[in-house]
Amino acid sequence: MKILGIYGSPRKGGNTELLLKELLRGCRDAGAEVEEVFLRDLKISPCLEIYACKKDGQCPINDDMKPLYEKLAQADALAVASPIFFYAVSAHTKAFIDRCQAFYARKYILKQPIAPGKPYRKGVFLAVGGSRGSRIFDGPLLTMKYFFDSLDMTFHKSLLFKEVDAKGEILEHPTALAEAYSLGKELVKVDP
Ligand SMILES: Cc1cc2nc3c(=O)[nH]c(=O)nc-3n(C[C@H](O)[C@H](O)[C@H](O)COP(=O)(O)O)c2cc1C
């Protein structure tokens, strides 16, 4: 089983990074093959609305997103981690998501299968916000719902933590890392 982990924070060693690392450790311990992608290390243009993807499902922009399309199509599960920035996912995460419009085009316009032979693909979302605002995850959860749908993945679960702001502060949370680790193990379980 192949698990792809997407790190969406610009901050090295930040809270969402620590969480996703722990989730992926759970995946590895459960026997999965894990690949990690740090969006902050890549050059990914925002979607430019060229709409070439409507014709062939391919994005013509030649940048670091290119190799990710194949990885996304081949993953059995995808874990995306993003900090909350202004009630949204980070700009790194959003640029990556918008470039997945190519998958939306394949699925809904061209009626092509996204991942043939993989009917039980799952997506999970990890997010951390610094404030105690009651609605900080509303927007990102909607975004992730439609993002995972475009990839033909079930939105399996999200782990959301608020009032965690300083770098590494998630380490002081009583349950967060353990929750991430066990979600990683759970993700590797094959559906019937
Ligand atoms: C530009 C920016 C915008 C932010 N906006 C919000 C916000 O709207 N709501 C919130 O609760 N926290 C907000 N935060 C705080 C981060 O979500 C918080 O520090 C989080 O722990 C960062 O996770 P990371 O260490 O993985 O990057 C913001 C931080 C930055 C830098």
The ligand as an SDF file (V2000), in Angstrom:
LIG
                    3D

 31 33  0  0  0  0  0  0  0  0999 V2000
   -0.2930   34.2140    7.8180 C   0  0  0  0  0  0  0  0  0  0  0  0
   -0.8830   33.5040    8.9900 C   0  0  0  0  0  0  0  0  0  0  0  0
   -2.2530   33.4710    9.1470 C   0  0  0  0  0  0  0  0  0  0  0  0
   -2.8330   32.7910   10.2170 C   0  0  0  0  0  0  0  0  0  0  0  0
   -4.1840   32.7580   10.3080 N   0  0  0  0  0  0  0  0  0  0  0  0
   -4.7650   32.0610   11.2930 C   0  0  0  0  0  0  0  0  0  0  0  0
   -6.1890   31.9770   11.3900 C   0  0  0  0  0  0  0  0  0  0  0  0
   -6.9340   32.5320   10.5810 O   0  0  0  0  0  0  0  0  0  0  0  0
   -6.7310   31.2790   12.4070 N   0  0  0  0  0  0  0  0  0  0  0  0
   -5.9510   30.6410   13.3310 C   0  0  0  0  0  0  0  0  0  0  0  0
   -6.5050   30.0130   14.2400 O   0  0  0  0  0  0  0  0  0  0  0  0
   -4.5890   30.6740   13.2640 N   0  0  0  0  0  0  0  0  0  0  0  0
   -3.9760   31.3660   12.2670 C   0  0  0  0  0  0  0  0  0  0  0  0
   -2.6020   31.3990   12.1730 N   0  0  0  0  0  0  0  0  0  0  0  0
   -1.7710   30.6230   13.1450 C   0  0  0  0  0  0  0  0  0  0  0  0
   -1.3020   29.2550   12.6050 C   0  0  0  0  0  0  0  0  0  0  0  0
   -2.3860   28.5280   12.0770 O   0  0  0  0  0  0  0  0  0  0  0  0
   -0.6490   28.4550   13.7350 C   0  0  0  0  0  0  0  0  0  0  0  0
    0.5070   29.1210   14.1660 O   0  0  0  0  0  0  0  0  0  0  0  0
   -0.2750   27.0290   13.3740 C   0  0  0  0  0  0  0  0  0  0  0  0
    0.1550   26.3430   14.5410 O   0  0  0  0  0  0  0  0  0  0  0  0
    0.8290   26.9540   12.3500 C   0  0  0  0  0  0  0  0  0  0  0  0
    1.0870   25.6000   11.9860 O   0  0  0  0  0  0  0  0  0  0  0  0
    2.5260   25.1450   11.3900 P   0  0  0  0  0  0  0  0  0  0  0  0
    3.5120   25.2690   12.5250 O   0  0  0  0  0  0  0  0  0  0  0  0
    2.3490   23.7670   10.9230 O   0  0  0  0  0  0  0  0  0  0  0  0
    2.8330   26.0900   10.2630 O   0  0  0  0  0  0  0  0  0  0  0  0
   -1.9890   32.1200   11.1490 C   0  0  0  0  0  0  0  0  0  0  0  0
   -0.6040   32.1830   11.0100 C   0  0  0  0  0  0  0  0  0  0  0  0
   -0.0390   32.8680    9.9490 C   0  0  0  0  0  0  0  0  0  0  0  0
    1.4670   32.8940    9.7940 C   0  0  0  0  0  0  0  0  0  0  0  0
  1  2  1  0
  2  3  1  0
  2 30  2  0
  3  4  2  0
  4  5  1  0
  4 28  1  0
  5  6  2  0
  6  7  1  0
  6 13  1  0
  7  8  2  0
  7  9  1  0
  9 10  1  0
 10 11  2  0
 10 12  1  0
 12 13  2  0
 13 14  1  0
 14 15  1  0
 14 28  1  0
 15 16  1  0
 16 17  1  0
 16 18  1  0
 18 19  1  0
 18 20  1  0
 20 21  1  0
 20 22  1  0
 22 23  1  0
 23 24  1  0
 24 25  2  0
 24 26  1  0
 24 27  1  0
 28 29  2  0
 29 30  1  0
 30 31  1  0
M  END
$$$$
